[in-house]
Amino acid sequence: MAHKHSFTLVSLDPARLLPRRLIIGQQQSDSIAFVALKLLGYLLFHRERLQIETNLHQISIPYVPNLVELNYELDPVLWVECGECSVEKLDKLAVKVPRAEIWVLRGSFGEVDELIRAMTRAELRRDRYNLAGFDAELFAEFCGLISGRDELTWVNGTFDPPGIQFDFNGLWFDIPLKVVKF
C-alpha cells in the first residue's frame, strides 16, 4: 500500500450511523479521485455490513469489489465499482453476482453518459445496473482537499432527490448527483 488516508467521520443523519474513523488505502496506481469515490460511495451506501475492497475468496467471482455488502451466506447483495470499470467486467458481474444490486460510481456526469453509450453498444442486460456521477467541478474541488488526515461531517445523501451534503475540513459541499438505471 502506497498511502493511507484517515477520515474522521461524524454523521448528522440519525439513520446513518457511521464509524468514528475510516481508513482507505491508496495503491501507487490509484488516483486521489479513486480514493474520493470509495469514500463517497462508502458514505452513500453505508450499511452495517458494508466492506471496502474485500477479497471474497470465491472461485466463481474472480473480482475484488471496491465496496461490497455480503449477506449471512457471504454472497454479495450490493456491489459497487468506483471509477473506471470495463463493460466486459460489468457484463460478467451481472452473471457472477445475480442477487447483488450493482452500482457504478463515476466522478462526472459525462463519465456516466460515456459508460451508458458503451454499455448500449455492448448490448448489456437492461434493468441490472445503477450508475451515479458527481458534478465534475465540485468533485474535483473535493479531491483537491484530501490531505491524508481529514474530517468529514455527513449531513445528507440520497438518490431521490439525487445529491449529497457534507462538511469536509470546514468547507461545505452540496454536490448534485446524476443517477441512471440501466
CYANA upper distance limits for C-alpha pairs under 8 A (distance plus 0.5 A):
  1 MET  CA     25 GLY  CA      6.88
  1 MET  CA     26 GLN  CA      6.72
  1 MET  CA     27 GLN  CA      5.45
  1 MET  CA     28 GLN  CA      7.71
  2 ALA  CA     25 GLY  CA      8.05
  2 ALA  CA     26 GLN  CA      6.35
  2 ALA  CA     27 GLN  CA      5.37
  2 ALA  CA     28 GLN  CA      5.78
  3 HIS  CA     25 GLY  CA      6.43
  3 HIS  CA     26 GLN  CA      5.57
  3 HIS  CA     27 GLN  CA      7.13
  3 HIS  CA     28 GLN  CA      8.32
  4 LYS  CA     23 ILE  CA      7.03
  4 LYS  CA     24 ILE  CA      6.34
  4 LYS  CA     25 GLY  CA      5.01
  4 LYS  CA     26 GLN  CA      6.46
  4 LYS  CA    148 GLY  CA      7.28
  5 HIS  CA     23 ILE  CA      6.02
  5 HIS  CA     24 ILE  CA      5.73
  5 HIS  CA     25 GLY  CA      6.70
  5 HIS  CA     26 GLN  CA      7.93
  5 HIS  CA    147 SER  CA      8.10
  5 HIS  CA    148 GLY  CA      4.85
  5 HIS  CA    149 ARG  CA      6.63
  5 HIS  CA    150 ASP  CA      8.42
  6 SER  CA     21 ARG  CA      7.47
  6 SER  CA     22 LEU  CA      6.40
  6 SER  CA     23 ILE  CA      5.04
  6 SER  CA     24 ILE  CA      7.15
  6 SER  CA    148 GLY  CA      6.30
  6 SER  CA    149 ARG  CA      5.35
  6 SER  CA    150 ASP  CA      6.87
  7 PHE  CA     21 ARG  CA      6.12
  7 PHE  CA     22 LEU  CA      5.65
  7 PHE  CA     23 ILE  CA      6.71
  7 PHE  CA    148 GLY  CA      8.25
  7 PHE  CA    149 ARG  CA      6.39
  7 PHE  CA    150 ASP  CA      5.37
  7 PHE  CA    151 GLU  CA      6.10
  7 PHE  CA    152 LEU  CA      7.36
  8 THR  CA     20 ARG  CA      6.35
  8 THR  CA     21 ARG  CA      5.07
  8 THR  CA     22 LEU  CA      7.05
  8 THR  CA    149 ARG  CA      8.22
  8 THR  CA    150 ASP  CA      6.68
  8 THR  CA    151 GLU  CA      5.18
  8 THR  CA    152 LEU  CA      6.68
  9 LEU  CA     18 LEU  CA      7.26
  9 LEU  CA     19 PRO  CA      7.16
  9 LEU  CA     20 ARG  CA      5.65
  9 LEU  CA     21 ARG  CA      6.20
  9 LEU  CA     22 LEU  CA      7.76
  9 LEU  CA    151 GLU  CA      6.59
  9 LEU  CA    152 LEU  CA      5.59
  9 LEU  CA    153 THR  CA      6.38
  9 LEU  CA    154 TRP  CA      7.89
 10 VAL  CA     18 LEU  CA      7.33
 10 VAL  CA     19 PRO  CA      8.44
 10 VAL  CA     20 ARG  CA      7.11
 10 VAL  CA    152 LEU  CA      6.89
 10 VAL  CA    153 THR  CA      5.14
 10 VAL  CA    154 TRP  CA      6.61
 11 SER  CA     16 ARG  CA      7.14
 11 SER  CA     17 LEU  CA      6.99
 11 SER  CA     18 LEU  CA      6.70
 11 SER  CA    153 THR  CA      6.18
 11 SER  CA    154 TRP  CA      5.19
 11 SER  CA    155 VAL  CA      6.82
 12 LEU  CA    153 THR  CA      7.57
 12 LEU  CA    154 TRP  CA      6.47
 12 LEU  CA    155 VAL  CA      5.60
 12 LEU  CA    156 ASN  CA      8.31
 13 ASP  CA     17 LEU  CA      8.01
 13 ASP  CA    154 TRP  CA      7.58
 13 ASP  CA    155 VAL  CA      6.28
 13 ASP  CA    156 ASN  CA      6.94
 16 ARG  CA     46 HIS  CA      7.50
 16 ARG  CA     47 ARG  CA      8.39
 18 LEU  CA     43 LEU  CA      8.38
 18 LEU  CA     46 HIS  CA      7.96
 24 ILE  CA     35 VAL  CA      7.41
 24 ILE  CA     38 LYS  CA      8.42
 24 ILE  CA     39 LEU  CA      8.07
 25 GLY  CA     35 VAL  CA      8.18
 26 GLN  CA     30 ASP  CA      6.28
 26 GLN  CA     31 SER  CA      8.14
 26 GLN  CA     32 ILE  CA      8.26
 26 GLN  CA     35 VAL  CA      7.12
 30 ASP  CA     34 PHE  CA      6.71
 30 ASP  CA     35 VAL  CA      7.97
 31 SER  CA     35 VAL  CA      7.28
 32 ILE  CA     36 ALA  CA      6.70
 32 ILE  CA    143 CYS  CA      6.81
 32 ILE  CA    146 ILE  CA      8.27
 33 ALA  CA     37 LEU  CA      6.59
 33 ALA  CA     83 GLY  CA      8.45
 33 ALA  CA    107 GLY  CA      7.86
 33 ALA  CA    140 ALA  CA      8.25
 33 ALA  CA    143 CYS  CA      6.36
 34 PHE  CA     38 LYS  CA      6.77
 34 PHE  CA     82 CYS  CA      7.10
 34 PHE  CA     83 GLY  CA      6.62
 35 VAL  CA     39 LEU  CA      6.72
 36 ALA  CA     40 LEU  CA      6.59
 36 ALA  CA    142 PHE  CA      8.33
 36 ALA  CA    143 CYS  CA      6.64
 36 ALA  CA    146 ILE  CA      8.45
 37 LEU  CA     41 GLY  CA      6.27
 37 LEU  CA     82 CYS  CA      6.25
 37 LEU  CA     83 GLY  CA      7.47
 37 LEU  CA    105 LEU  CA      7.32
 37 LEU  CA    106 ARG  CA      7.82
 37 LEU  CA    107 GLY  CA      7.68
 38 LYS  CA     42 TYR  CA      6.44
 38 LYS  CA     52 ILE  CA      8.27
 38 LYS  CA     66 ASN  CA      7.38
 38 LYS  CA     67 LEU  CA      7.82
 38 LYS  CA     82 CYS  CA      6.70
 39 LEU  CA     43 LEU  CA      6.82
 40 LEU  CA     44 LEU  CA      6.52
 41 GLY  CA     45 PHE  CA      6.39
 41 GLY  CA     46 HIS  CA      8.36
 41 GLY  CA     67 LEU  CA      8.10
 41 GLY  CA     80 VAL  CA      8.20
 41 GLY  CA     82 CYS  CA      8.14
 41 GLY  CA    105 LEU  CA      7.74
 42 TYR  CA     46 HIS  CA      5.89
 42 TYR  CA     50 LEU  CA      8.08
 42 TYR  CA     52 ILE  CA      8.26
 42 TYR  CA     67 LEU  CA      7.58
 43 LEU  CA    154 TRP  CA      8.38
 44 LEU  CA    157 GLY  CA      6.45
 44 LEU  CA    158 THR  CA      7.70
 45 PHE  CA     50 LEU  CA      8.31
 46 HIS  CA     50 LEU  CA      6.79
 47 ARG  CA     69 GLU  CA      8.17
 49 ARG  CA     69 GLU  CA      6.00
 49 ARG  CA     70 LEU  CA      7.10
 50 LEU  CA     67 LEU  CA      7.32
 50 LEU  CA     68 VAL  CA      6.12
 50 LEU  CA     69 GLU  CA      4.96
 50 LEU  CA     70 LEU  CA      7.87
 51 GLN  CA     67 LEU  CA      6.12
 51 GLN  CA     68 VAL  CA      5.84
 51 GLN  CA     69 GLU  CA      6.70
 52 ILE  CA     65 PRO  CA      8.01
 52 ILE  CA     66 ASN  CA      6.16
 52 ILE  CA     67 LEU  CA      5.12
 52 ILE  CA     68 VAL  CA      7.08
 53 GLU  CA     64 VAL  CA      6.48
 53 GLU  CA     65 PRO  CA      5.88
 53 GLU  CA     66 ASN  CA      5.11
 53 GLU  CA     67 LEU  CA      6.32
 53 GLU  CA     68 VAL  CA      7.98
 54 THR  CA     64 VAL  CA      6.73
 54 THR  CA     65 PRO  CA      7.16
 54 THR  CA     66 ASN  CA      8.15
 54 THR  CA     67 LEU  CA      8.17
 54 THR  CA     68 VAL  CA      7.93
 55 ASN  CA     63 TYR  CA      8.28
 55 ASN  CA     64 VAL  CA      5.81
 55 ASN  CA     65 PRO  CA      8.13
 56 LEU  CA     61 ILE  CA      8.02
 56 LEU  CA     64 VAL  CA      7.34
 57 HIS  CA     61 ILE  CA      8.44
 58 GLN  CA     62 PRO  CA      7.68
 60 SER  CA     96 LYS  CA      7.33
 61 ILE  CA     96 LYS  CA      6.50
 61 ILE  CA     97 VAL  CA      8.22
 65 PRO  CA     79 TRP  CA      6.90
 65 PRO  CA     80 VAL  CA      7.02
 65 PRO  CA     81 GLU  CA      6.87
 66 ASN  CA     79 TRP  CA      8.25
 66 ASN  CA     80 VAL  CA      6.48
 66 ASN  CA     81 GLU  CA      5.89
 66 ASN  CA     82 CYS  CA      6.78
 67 LEU  CA     78 LEU  CA      8.39
 67 LEU  CA     79 TRP  CA      6.53
 67 LEU  CA     80 VAL  CA      5.46
 67 LEU  CA     81 GLU  CA      7.31
 68 VAL  CA     76 PRO  CA      6.98
 68 VAL  CA     77 VAL  CA      8.06
 68 VAL  CA     78 LEU  CA      5.90
 68 VAL  CA     79 TRP  CA      5.23
 68 VAL  CA     80 VAL  CA      6.74
 69 GLU  CA     76 PRO  CA      6.22
 69 GLU  CA     77 VAL  CA      6.23
 69 GLU  CA     78 LEU  CA      5.50
 69 GLU  CA     79 TRP  CA      7.32
 70 LEU  CA     74 LEU  CA      5.52
 70 LEU  CA     75 ASP  CA      5.70
 70 LEU  CA     76 PRO  CA      4.92
 70 LEU  CA     77 VAL  CA      6.16
 70 LEU  CA     78 LEU  CA      7.64
 71 ASN  CA     75 ASP  CA      6.04
 71 ASN  CA     76 PRO  CA      6.90
 71 ASN  CA     77 VAL  CA      6.84
 75 ASP  CA     97 VAL  CA      8.33
 76 PRO  CA     97 VAL  CA      6.99
 76 PRO  CA     99 ARG  CA      7.63
 76 PRO  CA    100 ALA  CA      5.98
 77 VAL  CA     97 VAL  CA      8.40
 77 VAL  CA     99 ARG  CA      6.30
 77 VAL  CA    100 ALA  CA      4.37
 77 VAL  CA    101 GLU  CA      6.45
 78 LEU  CA    100 ALA  CA      5.32
 78 LEU  CA    101 GLU  CA      5.19
 78 LEU  CA    102 ILE  CA      6.63
 78 LEU  CA    103 TRP  CA      8.35
 79 TRP  CA    100 ALA  CA      6.70
 79 TRP  CA    101 GLU  CA      6.60
 79 TRP  CA    102 ILE  CA      5.43
 79 TRP  CA    103 TRP  CA      6.76
 80 VAL  CA    102 ILE  CA      6.46
 80 VAL  CA    103 TRP  CA      5.19
 80 VAL  CA    104 VAL  CA      6.20
 80 VAL  CA    105 LEU  CA      7.78
 81 GLU  CA     85 CYS  CA      7.33
 81 GLU  CA    102 ILE  CA      8.45
 81 GLU  CA    103 TRP  CA      6.75
 81 GLU  CA    104 VAL  CA      5.24
 81 GLU  CA    105 LEU  CA      6.72
 82 CYS  CA    104 VAL  CA      6.37
 82 CYS  CA    105 LEU  CA      5.29
 82 CYS  CA    106 ARG  CA      6.85
 83 GLY  CA    104 VAL  CA      7.83
 83 GLY  CA    105 LEU  CA      6.44
 83 GLY  CA    106 ARG  CA      5.47
 83 GLY  CA    107 GLY  CA      7.36
 84 GLU  CA    106 ARG  CA      8.10
 85 CYS  CA     89 LYS  CA      7.30
 85 CYS  CA     90 LEU  CA      7.75
 85 CYS  CA    104 VAL  CA      8.45
 86 SER  CA     90 LEU  CA      6.97
 87 VAL  CA     91 ASP  CA      6.62
 87 VAL  CA    115 LEU  CA      8.38
 87 VAL  CA    118 ALA  CA      7.46
 87 VAL  CA    119 MET  CA      6.62
 87 VAL  CA    122 ALA  CA      7.91
 88 GLU  CA     92 LYS  CA      6.81
 89 LYS  CA     93 LEU  CA      6.59
 90 LEU  CA     94 ALA  CA      6.93
 91 ASP  CA     95 VAL  CA      7.72
 91 ASP  CA    124 LEU  CA      6.62
 91 ASP  CA    125 ARG  CA      8.13
 92 LYS  CA     96 LYS  CA      6.57
 93 LEU  CA     97 VAL  CA      6.12
 93 LEU  CA     98 PRO  CA      8.22
 94 ALA  CA     98 PRO  CA      6.32
 94 ALA  CA    102 ILE  CA      8.33
 94 ALA  CA    125 ARG  CA      8.41
 94 ALA  CA    128 ARG  CA      7.48
101 GLU  CA    128 ARG  CA      8.09
101 GLU  CA    129 TYR  CA      7.85
101 GLU  CA    130 ASN  CA      8.48
102 ILE  CA    128 ARG  CA      7.50
102 ILE  CA    129 TYR  CA      5.77
102 ILE  CA    130 ASN  CA      6.66
103 TRP  CA    129 TYR  CA      6.50
103 TRP  CA    130 ASN  CA      5.16
103 TRP  CA    131 LEU  CA      6.09
103 TRP  CA    132 ALA  CA      8.01
104 VAL  CA    129 TYR  CA      8.23
104 VAL  CA    130 ASN  CA      6.86
104 VAL  CA    131 LEU  CA      5.31
104 VAL  CA    132 ALA  CA      6.81
105 LEU  CA    131 LEU  CA      6.55
105 LEU  CA    132 ALA  CA      5.50
105 LEU  CA    133 GLY  CA      6.29
106 ARG  CA    111 GLU  CA      6.66
106 ARG  CA    112 VAL  CA      6.80
106 ARG  CA    131 LEU  CA      8.19
106 ARG  CA    132 ALA  CA      6.71
106 ARG  CA    133 GLY  CA      5.09
106 ARG  CA    134 PHE  CA      7.22
107 GLY  CA    111 GLU  CA      7.44
107 GLY  CA    133 GLY  CA      5.99
107 GLY  CA    134 PHE  CA      5.75
107 GLY  CA    135 ASP  CA      7.73
107 GLY  CA    136 ALA  CA      6.53
107 GLY  CA    139 PHE  CA      6.94
108 SER  CA    112 VAL  CA      7.20
108 SER  CA    133 GLY  CA      5.39
108 SER  CA    134 PHE  CA      5.28
108 SER  CA    135 ASP  CA      5.85
108 SER  CA    136 ALA  CA      4.94
108 SER  CA    139 PHE  CA      8.11
109 PHE  CA    113 ASP  CA      6.91
109 PHE  CA    132 ALA  CA      8.42
109 PHE  CA    133 GLY  CA      5.50
109 PHE  CA    134 PHE  CA      6.58
109 PHE  CA    135 ASP  CA      6.77
109 PHE  CA    136 ALA  CA      7.44
109 PHE  CA    177 LEU  CA      8.34
109 PHE  CA    178 LYS  CA      6.61
110 GLY  CA    114 GLU  CA      6.61
111 GLU  CA    115 LEU  CA      6.66
111 GLU  CA    133 GLY  CA      7.74
112 VAL  CA    116 ILE  CA      6.71
112 VAL  CA    131 LEU  CA      7.11
112 VAL  CA    132 ALA  CA      7.29
112 VAL  CA    133 GLY  CA      6.38
112 VAL  CA    178 LYS  CA      8.45
113 ASP  CA    117 ARG  CA      6.84
114 GLU  CA    118 ALA  CA      6.87
115 LEU  CA    119 MET  CA      6.54
116 ILE  CA    120 THR  CA      6.55
116 ILE  CA    182 PHE  CA      8.01
117 ARG  CA    121 ARG  CA      6.69
118 ALA  CA    122 ALA  CA      6.69
119 MET  CA    123 GLU  CA      6.56
119 MET  CA    124 LEU  CA      6.07
120 THR  CA    124 LEU  CA      6.90
126 ARG  CA    182 PHE  CA      5.94
127 ASP  CA    181 LYS  CA      6.98
127 ASP  CA    182 PHE  CA      5.66
128 ARG  CA    181 LYS  CA      8.22
128 ARG  CA    182 PHE  CA      6.78
129 TYR  CA    181 LYS  CA      6.49
129 TYR  CA    182 PHE  CA      5.57
130 ASN  CA    179 VAL  CA      7.73
130 ASN  CA    180 VAL  CA      6.34
130 ASN  CA    181 LYS  CA      5.12
130 ASN  CA    182 PHE  CA      6.50
131 LEU  CA    178 LYS  CA      8.45
131 LEU  CA    179 VAL  CA      6.18
131 LEU  CA    180 VAL  CA      5.64
131 LEU  CA    181 LYS  CA      6.86
131 LEU  CA    182 PHE  CA      7.97
132 ALA  CA    177 LEU  CA      6.92
132 ALA  CA    178 LYS  CA      5.90
132 ALA  CA    179 VAL  CA      4.93
132 ALA  CA    180 VAL  CA      6.90
133 GLY  CA    177 LEU  CA      6.05
133 GLY  CA    178 LYS  CA      5.62
133 GLY  CA    179 VAL  CA      7.19
134 PHE  CA    138 LEU  CA      8.24
134 PHE  CA    139 PHE  CA      6.75
134 PHE  CA    175 ILE  CA      7.20
134 PHE  CA    176 PRO  CA      6.63
134 PHE  CA    177 LEU  CA      5.28
134 PHE  CA    178 LYS  CA      6.95
135 ASP  CA    139 PHE  CA      6.48
135 ASP  CA    175 ILE  CA      6.79
135 ASP  CA    176 PRO  CA      6.36
135 ASP  CA    177 LEU  CA      6.99
135 ASP  CA    178 LYS  CA      8.45
136 ALA  CA    140 ALA  CA      6.52
137 GLU  CA    141 GLU  CA      6.78
138 LEU  CA    142 PHE  CA      6.68
138 LEU  CA    173 PHE  CA      8.19
138 LEU  CA    175 ILE  CA      6.92
139 PHE  CA    143 CYS  CA      6.70
139 PHE  CA    175 ILE  CA      8.06
140 ALA  CA    144 GLY  CA      6.71
141 GLU  CA    145 LEU  CA      7.14
142 PHE  CA    146 ILE  CA      7.41
146 ILE  CA    150 ASP  CA      7.24
150 ASP  CA    168 PHE  CA      7.89
150 ASP  CA    169 ASN  CA      6.66
151 GLU  CA    168 PHE  CA      6.37
151 GLU  CA    169 ASN  CA      5.66
152 LEU  CA    166 PHE  CA      7.35
152 LEU  CA    167 ASP  CA      6.12
152 LEU  CA    168 PHE  CA      5.04
152 LEU  CA    169 ASN  CA      6.83
153 THR  CA    166 PHE  CA      6.03
153 THR  CA    167 ASP  CA      5.51
153 THR  CA    168 PHE  CA      7.03
154 TRP  CA    165 GLN  CA      7.19
154 TRP  CA    166 PHE  CA      5.06
154 TRP  CA    167 ASP  CA      7.12
155 VAL  CA    164 ILE  CA      8.32
155 VAL  CA    165 GLN  CA      5.93
155 VAL  CA    166 PHE  CA      5.60
155 VAL  CA    167 ASP  CA      8.18
156 ASN  CA    164 ILE  CA      6.05
156 ASN  CA    165 GLN  CA      5.53
156 ASN  CA    166 PHE  CA      7.33
157 GLY  CA    162 PRO  CA      8.11
157 GLY  CA    163 GLY  CA      6.26
157 GLY  CA    164 ILE  CA      4.54
157 GLY  CA    165 GLN  CA      6.68
158 THR  CA    162 PRO  CA      5.95
158 THR  CA    163 GLY  CA      6.31
158 THR  CA    164 ILE  CA      6.99
159 PHE  CA    163 GLY  CA      7.03
159 PHE  CA    177 LEU  CA      8.06
159 PHE  CA    179 VAL  CA      7.31
162 PRO  CA    176 PRO  CA      6.75
162 PRO  CA    177 LEU  CA      5.51
162 PRO  CA    178 LYS  CA      7.12
162 PRO  CA    179 VAL  CA      7.28
163 GLY  CA    174 ASP  CA      7.62
163 GLY  CA    175 ILE  CA      6.13
163 GLY  CA    176 PRO  CA      4.77
163 GLY  CA    177 LEU  CA      5.34
164 ILE  CA    173 PHE  CA      8.28
164 ILE  CA    174 ASP  CA      6.29
164 ILE  CA    175 ILE  CA      5.85
164 ILE  CA    176 PRO  CA      7.01
164 ILE  CA    177 LEU  CA      7.96
165 GLN  CA    172 TRP  CA      8.10
165 GLN  CA    173 PHE  CA      6.08
165 GLN  CA    174 ASP  CA      4.98
165 GLN  CA    175 ILE  CA      6.95
166 PHE  CA    172 TRP  CA      6.58
166 PHE  CA    173 PHE  CA      5.89
166 PHE  CA    174 ASP  CA      7.27
167 ASP  CA    171 LEU  CA      5.88
167 ASP  CA    172 TRP  CA      4.98
167 ASP  CA    173 PHE  CA      6.49
168 PHE  CA    172 TRP  CA      6.93
168 PHE  CA    173 PHE  CA      7.81
